[in-house]
């Protein structure tokens, strides 16, 4: 994923990387692998609040206030009180699931622009992830009889994004692709996983499962040499305790 991003965007000098998504563990883990900050999608947060507490305006405001103030203790106190008062088992289960989810994604609740870190003056919110995908892509691609080649789908996605960004006419007036200014990027040794792995960009794409199919020819067959080789490997790699 890092190499794919580097082929499209210039990441040199990028100070902050924000990954937004739902509460899935793989998204949070992916953000950590990238050395990025995770933000919980506002669409999912508002949807859950409305689903559970939509009819109780004051309660919803109180919960939202604890989230805005990064008050984890206050949030859990409200959840505890609701679980004690709730009599319906199904509703109680949903409240418990909501509390567990929010506690798991707590570091991503605060908007990335409000985390006491340096921001540019024109910093903007990330919006809501899934509805944006739906409005920009899915509405045009998903309908009966639709069929797209990979190249055609990518080109159409670019057009749809240009429409949403309101710069389609400007792009159509271009005589050709913008000139790319070549520059020499100084190689910097670093222990940061993201930048260290980024240096691998440009390598040929390979199936990551190929290494699992590797074999040692000497270890096949009933020959004495194979048995001796297997015995040697066993001596060099004792079983873990």
Buried (B, 14 or more C-beta within 10 A) or exposed (E): EBBEBBEEEEBEEEEBBBBBBBBEEEBBEBBEBBBBBBBBBBBBBEBBBEEBBEEEEEBBEBBBEBBEEBEBEBBBEBBEEBBEEBEEEEEBEBBBEBBEBBEEBBBBBBBBBEBEEEBEEEEEEBEBBBEBEEEBBEEBBEEEEEEEEEEEBEEBBEEBBBEEEEEBEEEEEEEEEEEEEEEEEEEEEEEEEBBEBBBEEEEEEEEEEEEEEEEEEEEEEEEEEBEEBEEEEEEEEEEEE
